[in-house]
């Protein structure tokens, strides 16, 4: 087993680059997906999915 030591408690909040794209054609654009961007994307996807699934839009037919 490999145990890593944490030097500082703030290391758990470090923003890490997960995926990067350098586009020199578009004015040296550097597009990077970080861990916080991934978490926010997953959270937004879950919120939108739950909103769509739980919205009724009056599709229930009454008993009368």
N, C-alpha and C positions, 0 to 999 in steps of 0.2 A: 504494500500500500504506500502511496505517496501522500505525505502530509505537507501542505504548504502553510507557511506562517503568514499571518497578516501583520504587516508592519504598522499600518495605521488604520483606525476604524473607518476613515473616510474612503478607503479603497473600495468598499462595497457600493459607493455611489459614483464610481468612475464611469464616465461615458466612453465606451469603446466603439471603434469603427468596425462594423461587421462586413460591409460590402461597399466598395468604392468604384467610381467610374470617372475617369479623366477624359474630357472631351475637348481636345485642342481646337477642333473645328468651330465650336460654339464659344469662342472667346475665352479659351482656357478654363472652361467650367469644370468644377470638381463637385460631383454629386456623390454624397456618402450616406449610407443608411447606418445609423448608430443603434445601440441597444435601446435607448429611450424612444427613438423613432419607431422601432419594431414593437415595443410595448404599447405605444400610443395607437399604432395602426391596428394591432390585435384588439385593443380595448374598444376602439371606434367601430370595428367590424362586429364585435359582439353586441354592442349597444344598438347598432342599426339593425342587426339580425333579430334581436329580441323585440325591437320596436315593430318591425314588419310582421313578425309572427304573432304578436299579441294585439295588433290593431284589428278591430272587428269590421269596420266599415259597414255596419248595420246588415250583416249577412244572416243574422239569426231570424228565423221565421217564427212568428207568434203562434200560440196554441189555439187561437180562436178560429 
